[in-house]
Amino acid sequence: MRRPPRLAESLLRLILGKGLRGASTLGDLEAEFHGDVEARGWLAARVRYWGGALSLLWHRLLAAVRRRVPGLGLRLSAKGTPDGHRIARGDLIGGLFLDGWYAVRSLVKEPGWTAATLATLTIGIGATTAIFTVVNAVLLRPLDFPAPDRLVLMEFRPADSAGVAEWAGFNEYMSEHMRHHVTFPSFETWRGATADVFEDVGAYDDAWTYDVGFGADAGTERLAGTIVTAGLLRALGVAPLRGRLFGDAADEPGAEPAVLLSYGLWMRRFGGDASIVGRTITIQGRPHSVAGVMPRDFAFPAATTEVWISMASGTRGAGSTNYSVVGRVREDIPVDRARAAVEARTVGLPVADGPDRRYGARLANLRGFLVGEARPLLLLFLSSAGVLLLIACVNVVNLMLTRATRRAHERVVRAALGASPARIARLLFTESVMVSVLGALLGLALAFGLVAAFLKWAPEAFPRQEGVAVDLTVLLFSLGLATVVGILVGLVPAFQASRMGIRVVLNEATRGTSPGARSGRFRDSLVVLQLALALMLLVGGGLLTRSLAAQLDEETGFDPGNVLTLTTSLPRSRYASAADAERFFDRLLAEVRALPGVRSAAAATYAPASGFFHSNSVEVEGYTPAPAEAMEMEFLQVTPQYFAAMGMTILEGRDFDERDDIRGPQVVAVSESLARAYFPDGRALGGRIRVDGEWRTVVAIIGDVLYRGAKRRAPVLYEPYAVSNRRGGRALFVRTAGGPELLAPSVSRLVASMDPEVTVYGVGPLETHLWEAVSGPRLRALLVGAFAAASLLLAVVGVYGVMTYAVGRRTREMGIRRVLGARPEGIVRHVTRRGLVLTTLGIAIGVAGSLPVGGTLRSYLYRLEPTDPLTFGLAIAILALASTAACLIPALRASRVDPLVALRSE
Amino acid sequence: MRRNSLLGTFEQVVLLAVLRVGDDASVPLVREELGRGLGRAVSRGSVYVTLDRLEEKGLIASSAGATEPGRGGHPRRLLAVTEEGLAALRDARESLLGFWSGLEAELDR
């Protein structure tokens, strides 16, 4: 069950107090929140809860102020303004209130300046706070387990150079997968060798989803589940909310199958029924007794997991490399010593057959593993946000400076009328504090929106996102940020002002010419810095966007348009053998093909880019592998028409058909890259390949396919489904004449009419599934692109501000120039020149700074060099154009100055 | 001027809403009733603050209701208009009606 936002709740507790009023108000809001979750969804409910909390806060505050204003020693004059005369000397609160009032008045008097400053601060603080919120929840917060620093992951490490070479031979996904996953026998061997290092050690397999049945009439659901050994849950150190964890006996072959439920599932399907323990649910048609319910915040390995299943349902064979091993190091052994001991004892340990040979184990950080690729991604976002914040600060400093100079006259008058320097400083300070606090509040509001948007758009697999929320740490962070920004931003103009004596100010004010050369140069260098930083972000965003585009444009070798895909799962009880499954799918495919609008239909073991990957070691006739060469390649079972349904090209040979079953001659099809790599001149047709100890003849060469998200065209071996001994569910692909989503209901209905117990999931156009596969690059390009756009905007505003100010200061000078015969074009050129010099300098420095930026992005780039000239050219052009426009507008205005007006202006 | 005429318009409406809801008057129900009667949503904060003020003036009394699921273990606050509250309403009505009377011709023009 969803909880109301924690921060808002604690805020309410704080303002409401303990009695009946406070408690009942909290209850009212919570009841309303649950109603909203049902009616409007979780996000809207959170927003409304916050709305309620803020409304309460605001009205309480108003009521309190109304009650206490007389106590402030403050009266409002007839016009509603504070009455300065009535404030006694030494009345600090009254004085501050008056300063605040002056600050508000002067900010309101210059709405343009105030809006620009606030907008800049809001963007800078908002973006940084939002990213920090995510970084804090995902990277900084320790895992939600007791003593999380003693939890470690056991991963593979090649033990010798042959192992290293073999490793490099696997494709990218495989080596990453294999580093962290072992077979069950290997796990048992490791566990045996290192037992005295760990308090508990266990393994889990989270690769699958399961059909979970809740009783005869309650139906089944496809849920993400994790197979766990008893030791794993003990190692994590979390006690169940109800019932008990699995005992060691549950790991034994032939043990009673048992299951632990997530809190969410328990609430959703059983309404939190306390008598759940001991009841039976089915998993893949097999009864499992419910051992217990895990606590609400238990999320392992991810928040999506809804059932933890005992080893009775796990595969123990040497063929399934799906187990991750997690241990809790004993309290009396330092983790470093444990690490050394594990490495020493597992080197070359003869583990079971499979890809594990010639390797040892090492200990890795569990949090690092669970967070995975999100870490560099988040650091990338955080540094982009940092650059944006820097630009924003520079902008605000510049804005403050122009304002301070503009108001130098006012300060002089105040001093002349008897205001002490301290009094004037306090006034200025109040203003800058007010602006930065306002900016921080607005930034915080923006951060709320950005975090909500992030959660909406982040890939489902993004780790630990369940903990992402604006909390007290984040509040403190943004408050600290605002303070630092406020001080930085307030100090510079104060410093400048202190150097500017009364005489200088008065002289300048009367002369009405260019301001002091020194302060001008300082502002210029700030603009150059801004432009350089903006260019760096533009180049980064450009590289990532172009890389994403390259990935989307890639010649894929298949045509995902107009293909409907869905995955089916067969209940084990009714489809015990491969022949049963074959009969079912034969009939299903025949009926789907008969539906109107269907061009072709086929099935395969899994859908492309679905995260599944089967491989097998093979032997190719006439090819002698190098000493350490891995002959391990992707191995996919497909039905006839698969190549047509996917829009793949059969380069040579024929499609699979009815002949290719167990009785017929054993055949395979190979991908083009496999043919090229292992057969002379790629002439694979008629050649033979040995799989699972049996020689098979190659009957077709299929054009290579590249699924989005993959970086290389890896060799693939296709096997006719009828030959394989596969019993389970399959992914279906239906090529349609019209929109594939139109056909989805009829195909689902067809499956249900043939067998209501067959589960169907992942129904949708293949395009959509593939689009999901690039969610990572998409998020990268989107976020860094957004940062680049925001920084461009800020930098241009900065240039515009400085130019407008400079022109404004020199109105009189322009007038004199016109009188002396200068032509408008000449004045435009004169004014723009300074802006263009600054732009050129900024771009030059920016290019130099962008080179290392491109370097750090290298691993994210797809067929693109970090120095891609087109990206650099475009970024430079955009910045130069925008900056020139920002210079031209004030310059044109200056050229149209009426000399008489200009001369009269002082 | 008598003490009771100090009732503000919003305070009057809130008191009337509490009476309209009747025995089980809780804050959300009162707020709903207000929304219905006034034809616009009323902000939560203003309702709570007004109720607190009315209770401080002794015009309403509140008691704790039973705890129900989905409220995080927090009780409901049940509201009732006190005798003083009723008297204040009566006074307010009288003085207002007195002000209205005799102006029909002016208002219906």
Boltz contact constraints between the chains, C-beta under 6 A:
constraints:
  - contact:
      token1: [A, 20]
      token2: [B, 64]
      max_distance: 6.0
  - contact:
      token1: [A, 20]
      token2: [B, 77]
      max_distance: 6.0
  - contact:
      token1: [A, 23]
      token2: [B, 74]
      max_distance: 6.0
  - contact:
      token1: [A, 24]
      token2: [B, 75]
      max_distance: 6.0
  - contact:
      token1: [A, 24]
      token2: [B, 76]
      max_distance: 6.0
  - contact:
      token1: [A, 24]
      token2: [B, 77]
      max_distance: 6.0
  - contact:
      token1: [A, 26]
      token2: [B, 74]
      max_distance: 6.0
  - contact:
      token1: [A, 27]
      token2: [B, 71]
      max_distance: 6.0
  - contact:
      token1: [A, 27]
      token2: [B, 74]
      max_distance: 6.0
  - contact:
      token1: [A, 28]
      token2: [B, 27]
      max_distance: 6.0
  - contact:
      token1: [A, 28]
      token2: [B, 28]
      max_distance: 6.0
  - contact:
      token1: [A, 30]
      token2: [B, 71]
      max_distance: 6.0
  - contact:
      token1: [A, 30]
      token2: [B, 72]
      max_distance: 6.0
  - contact:
      token1: [A, 31]
      token2: [B, 70]
      max_distance: 6.0
  - contact:
      token1: [A, 31]
      token2: [B, 71]
      max_distance: 6.0
  - contact:
      token1: [A, 34]
      token2: [B, 70]
      max_distance: 6.0
  - contact:
      token1: [A, 52]
      token2: [B, 44]
      max_distance: 6.0
  - contact:
      token1: [A, 55]
      token2: [B, 43]
      max_distance: 6.0
  - contact:
      token1: [A, 55]
      token2: [B, 44]
      max_distance: 6.0
  - contact:
      token1: [A, 55]
      token2: [B, 45]
      max_distance: 6.0
  - contact:
      token1: [A, 56]
      token2: [B, 45]
      max_distance: 6.0
  - contact:
      token1: [A, 56]
      token2: [B, 48]
      max_distance: 6.0
  - contact:
      token1: [A, 58]
      token2: [B, 45]
      max_distance: 6.0
  - contact:
      token1: [A, 59]
      token2: [B, 45]
      max_distance: 6.0
  - contact:
      token1: [A, 59]
      token2: [B, 46]
      max_distance: 6.0
  - contact:
      token1: [A, 59]
      token2: [B, 49]
      max_distance: 6.0
  - contact:
      token1: [A, 63]
      token2: [B, 49]
      max_distance: 6.0
